[in-house]
Amino acid sequence: MAALGSPARTLRGLLRELRYLSVATGRPYRDTAAYRYLVKAFRAHRVTSEKLCRAQHELHFQAATYLCLLRSIREHVALHQEFHGRGERSVEESAGLVGLQLPHQPGGKGWEPT
C-alpha cells in the first residue's frame, strides 16, 4: 500500500475536487452537504495526542480512496470530451489528434498530369 500523505493534504484535495464540481453546477461548494460532512468528519477525527487511532486512519484511507475516485472521474470526463467520436474525421484531423502532421508536397501529390 502506498503512503497516504497527511490528512490535511487529502482534505485539501477533496475540497479542490468539490470546487471543480461546483463550477459545473454553478453553486458555491461551501453550501453543499458534502463540504459540511467532510469538514465535520475531519474535525471529529483530528489527532489530539500521539496515540494510534484506528478510526482516524480508517477515515483517512477512505477519504484518500474517494479523492482518487473523484479525480479519476474528472479526468475521464475530460478525456472523453476531447477524444469522443464526432462522426467521420478527415485524415488530417485524425493525425492531429495524436500529434502528427501529414507530409505536404508543394507541387501536388505527384501523380496528377501536369
C-alpha positions as protocol buffer text, in pm:
chain_id: "A"
residue {
  index: 1
  type: MET
  ca { x: 0 y: 0 z: 0 }
}
residue {
  index: 2
  type: ALA
  ca { x: 132 y: 344 z: -88 }
}
residue {
  index: 3
  type: ALA
  ca { x: 175 y: 613 z: 174 }
}
residue {
  index: 4
  type: LEU
  ca { x: -134 y: 824 z: 223 }
}
residue {
  index: 5
  type: GLY
  ca { x: 34 y: 1155 z: 298 }
}
residue {
  index: 6
  type: SER
  ca { x: -106 y: 1395 z: 552 }
}
residue {
  index: 7
  type: PRO
  ca { x: -478 y: 1416 z: 629 }
}
residue {
  index: 8
  type: ALA
  ca { x: -470 y: 1792 z: 564 }
}
residue {
  index: 9
  type: ARG
  ca { x: -342 y: 1731 z: 212 }
}
residue {
  index: 10
  type: THR
  ca { x: -617 y: 1477 z: 149 }
}
residue {
  index: 11
  type: LEU
  ca { x: -880 y: 1720 z: 276 }
}
residue {
  index: 12
  type: ARG
  ca { x: -744 y: 1998 z: 55 }
}
residue {
  index: 13
  type: GLY
  ca { x: -757 y: 1763 z: -244 }
}
residue {
  index: 14
  type: LEU
  ca { x: -1118 y: 1669 z: -169 }
}
residue {
  index: 15
  type: LEU
  ca { x: -1216 y: 2035 z: -136 }
}
residue {
  index: 16
  type: ARG
  ca { x: -1042 y: 2111 z: -467 }
}
residue {
  index: 17
  type: GLU
  ca { x: -1248 y: 1841 z: -638 }
}
residue {
  index: 18
  type: LEU
  ca { x: -1563 y: 1987 z: -481 }
}
residue {
  index: 19
  type: ARG
  ca { x: -1467 y: 2324 z: -628 }
}
residue {
  index: 20
  type: TYR
  ca { x: -1435 y: 2166 z: -974 }
}
residue {
  index: 21
  type: LEU
  ca { x: -1783 y: 2016 z: -933 }
}
residue {
  index: 22
  type: SER
  ca { x: -1929 y: 2345 z: -811 }
}
residue {
  index: 23
  type: VAL
  ca { x: -1808 y: 2522 z: -1126 }
}
residue {
  index: 24
  type: ALA
  ca { x: -2006 y: 2272 z: -1332 }
}
residue {
  index: 25
  type: THR
  ca { x: -2321 y: 2315 z: -1121 }
}
residue {
  index: 26
  type: GLY
  ca { x: -2286 y: 2689 z: -1063 }
}
residue {
  index: 27
  type: ARG
  ca { x: -2341 y: 2651 z: -688 }
}
residue {
  index: 28
  type: PRO
  ca { x: -2083 y: 2754 z: -424 }
}
residue {
  index: 29
  type: TYR
  ca { x: -1909 y: 2445 z: -290 }
}
residue {
  index: 30
  type: ARG
  ca { x: -1933 y: 2564 z: 71 }
}
residue {
  index: 31
  type: ASP
  ca { x: -2312 y: 2541 z: 54 }
}
residue {
  index: 32
  type: THR
  ca { x: -2311 y: 2170 z: -28 }
}
residue {
  index: 33
  type: ALA
  ca { x: -2381 y: 1889 z: 215 }
}
residue {
  index: 34
  type: ALA
  ca { x: -2061 y: 1714 z: 102 }
}
residue {
  index: 35
  type: TYR
  ca { x: -1847 y: 2010 z: 216 }
}
residue {
  index: 36
  type: ARG
  ca { x: -2015 y: 2024 z: 557 }
}
residue {
  index: 37
  type: TYR
  ca { x: -1981 y: 1647 z: 602 }
}
residue {
  index: 38
  type: LEU
  ca { x: -1612 y: 1642 z: 507 }
}
residue {
  index: 39
  type: VAL
  ca { x: -1516 y: 1927 z: 736 }
}
residue {
  index: 40
  type: LYS
  ca { x: -1718 y: 1783 z: 1024 }
}
residue {
  index: 41
  type: ALA
  ca { x: -1569 y: 1434 z: 980 }
}
residue {
  index: 42
  type: PHE
  ca { x: -1210 y: 1558 z: 959 }
}
residue {
  index: 43
  type: ARG
  ca { x: -1258 y: 1779 z: 1265 }
}
residue {
  index: 44
  type: ALA
  ca { x: -1411 y: 1491 z: 1461 }
}
residue {
  index: 45
  type: HIS
  ca { x: -1116 y: 1262 z: 1382 }
}
residue {
  index: 46
  type: ARG
  ca { x: -841 y: 1515 z: 1445 }
}
residue {
  index: 47
  type: VAL
  ca { x: -548 y: 1380 z: 1646 }
}
residue {
  index: 48
  type: THR
  ca { x: -513 y: 1545 z: 1986 }
}
residue {
  index: 49
  type: SER
  ca { x: -234 y: 1325 z: 2119 }
}
residue {
  index: 50
  type: GLU
  ca { x: 30 y: 1089 z: 1985 }
}
residue {
  index: 51
  type: LYS
  ca { x: -178 y: 774 z: 2025 }
}
residue {
  index: 52
  type: LEU
  ca { x: -266 y: 530 z: 1749 }
}
residue {
  index: 53
  type: CYS
  ca { x: -627 y: 581 z: 1648 }
}
residue {
  index: 54
  type: ARG
  ca { x: -776 y: 323 z: 1415 }
}
residue {
  index: 55
  type: ALA
  ca { x: -1080 y: 539 z: 1334 }
}
residue {
  index: 56
  type: GLN
  ca { x: -862 y: 826 z: 1219 }
}
residue {
  index: 57
  type: HIS
  ca { x: -655 y: 603 z: 990 }
}
residue {
  index: 58
  type: GLU
  ca { x: -971 y: 442 z: 858 }
}
residue {
  index: 59
  type: LEU
  ca { x: -1124 y: 782 z: 777 }
}
residue {
  index: 60
  type: HIS
  ca { x: -802 y: 897 z: 609 }
}
residue {
  index: 61
  type: PHE
  ca { x: -783 y: 584 z: 395 }
}
residue {
  index: 62
  type: GLN
  ca { x: -1148 y: 617 z: 286 }
}
residue {
  index: 63
  type: ALA
  ca { x: -1101 y: 988 z: 211 }
}
residue {
  index: 64
  type: ALA
  ca { x: -789 y: 918 z: 2 }
}
residue {
  index: 65
  type: THR
  ca { x: -977 y: 648 z: -189 }
}
residue {
  index: 66
  type: TYR
  ca { x: -1270 y: 882 z: -253 }
}
residue {
  index: 67
  type: LEU
  ca { x: -1029 y: 1155 z: -366 }
}
residue {
  index: 68
  type: CYS
  ca { x: -877 y: 913 z: -617 }
}
residue {
  index: 69
  type: LEU
  ca { x: -1226 y: 828 z: -745 }
}
residue {
  index: 70
  type: LEU
  ca { x: -1324 y: 1196 z: -789 }
}
residue {
  index: 71
  type: ARG
  ca { x: -1000 y: 1280 z: -971 }
}
residue {
  index: 72
  type: SER
  ca { x: -1031 y: 978 z: -1197 }
}
residue {
  index: 73
  type: ILE
  ca { x: -1390 y: 1063 z: -1289 }
}
residue {
  index: 74
  type: ARG
  ca { x: -1299 y: 1425 z: -1368 }
}
residue {
  index: 75
  type: GLU
  ca { x: -1003 y: 1321 z: -1584 }
}
residue {
  index: 76
  type: HIS
  ca { x: -1212 y: 1054 z: -1758 }
}
residue {
  index: 77
  type: VAL
  ca { x: -1480 y: 1308 z: -1849 }
}
residue {
  index: 78
  type: ALA
  ca { x: -1216 y: 1548 z: -1985 }
}
residue {
  index: 79
  type: LEU
  ca { x: -1056 y: 1275 z: -2197 }
}
residue {
  index: 80
  type: HIS
  ca { x: -1395 y: 1155 z: -2317 }
}
residue {
  index: 81
  type: GLN
  ca { x: -1494 y: 1504 z: -2429 }
}
residue {
  index: 82
  type: GLU
  ca { x: -1164 y: 1551 z: -2610 }
}
residue {
  index: 83
  type: PHE
  ca { x: -1145 y: 1221 z: -2795 }
}
residue {
  index: 84
  type: HIS
  ca { x: -1512 y: 1117 z: -2827 }
}
residue {
  index: 85
  type: GLY
  ca { x: -1603 y: 1046 z: -3186 }
}
residue {
  index: 86
  type: ARG
  ca { x: -1794 y: 1322 z: -3362 }
}
residue {
  index: 87
  type: GLY
  ca { x: -1862 y: 1123 z: -3674 }
}
residue {
  index: 88
  type: GLU
  ca { x: -1612 y: 1066 z: -3950 }
}
residue {
  index: 89
  type: ARG
  ca { x: -1293 y: 1271 z: -3927 }
}
residue {
  index: 90
  type: SER
  ca { x: -1057 y: 1362 z: -4205 }
}
residue {
  index: 91
  type: VAL
  ca { x: -711 y: 1208 z: -4219 }
}
residue {
  index: 92
  type: GLU
  ca { x: -557 y: 1544 z: -4120 }
}
residue {
  index: 93
  type: GLU
  ca { x: -781 y: 1573 z: -3811 }
}
residue {
  index: 94
  type: SER
  ca { x: -707 y: 1216 z: -3705 }
}
residue {
  index: 95
  type: ALA
  ca { x: -332 y: 1271 z: -3742 }
}
residue {
  index: 96
  type: GLY
  ca { x: -358 y: 1597 z: -3545 }
}
residue {
  index: 97
  type: LEU
  ca { x: -526 y: 1416 z: -3252 }
}
residue {
  index: 98
  type: VAL
  ca { x: -215 y: 1209 z: -3195 }
}
residue {
  index: 99
  type: GLY
  ca { x: 29 y: 1492 z: -3267 }
}
residue {
  index: 100
  type: LEU
  ca { x: 131 y: 1402 z: -3621 }
}
residue {
  index: 101
  type: GLN
  ca { x: 132 y: 1602 z: -3942 }
}
residue {
  index: 102
  type: LEU
  ca { x: 83 y: 1468 z: -4291 }
}
residue {
  index: 103
  type: PRO
  ca { x: 359 y: 1534 z: -4544 }
}
residue {
  index: 104
  type: HIS
  ca { x: 297 y: 1829 z: -4772 }
}
residue {
  index: 105
  type: GLN
  ca { x: 403 y: 1827 z: -5137 }
}
residue {
  index: 106
  type: PRO
  ca { x: 413 y: 2178 z: -5282 }
}
residue {
  index: 107
  type: GLY
  ca { x: 380 y: 2065 z: -5643 }
}
residue {
  index: 108
  type: GLY
  ca { x: 77 y: 1846 z: -5578 }
}
residue {
  index: 109
  type: LYS
  ca { x: 63 y: 1479 z: -5497 }
}
residue {
  index: 110
  type: GLY
  ca { x: 296 y: 1381 z: -5779 }
}
residue {
  index: 111
  type: TRP
  ca { x: 61 y: 1157 z: -5974 }
}
residue {
  index: 112
  type: GLU
  ca { x: -160 y: 1420 z: -6142 }
}
residue {
  index: 113
  type: PRO
  ca { x: -86 y: 1503 z: -6504 }
}
residue {
  index: 114
  type: THR
  ca { x: 72 y: 1846 z: -6545 }
}
